[in-house]
């Protein structure tokens, strides 16, 4: 999975991580602060599951490896591309 950030200064840093994904390549524009909010709550202690249909629909994020009686999810809407 490739993460790319674009700044107003024209910078475009990238970070790549391993991921299990079956499907066509897909680009989704998300707001970084919302993703960081979710990851801050996890505290880096869990793997994350991402579920999405396409680049225009909400993406669901869930922690993996938590107590099965403790269920929660986080929905993030994609940004509109300009």
HELIX and SHEET records of a PDB file:
HELIX    1   1 UNK A   32  UNK A   42  1                                  11    
SHEET    1   A 2 UNK A   2  UNK A   4  0                                        
SHEET    2   A 2 UNK A  14  UNK A  16 -1                                        
SHEET    1   B 3 UNK A  47  UNK A  51  0                                        
SHEET    2   B 3 UNK A  59  UNK A  64 -1                                        
SHEET    3   B 3 UNK A  74  UNK A  76 -1                                        
END                                                                             
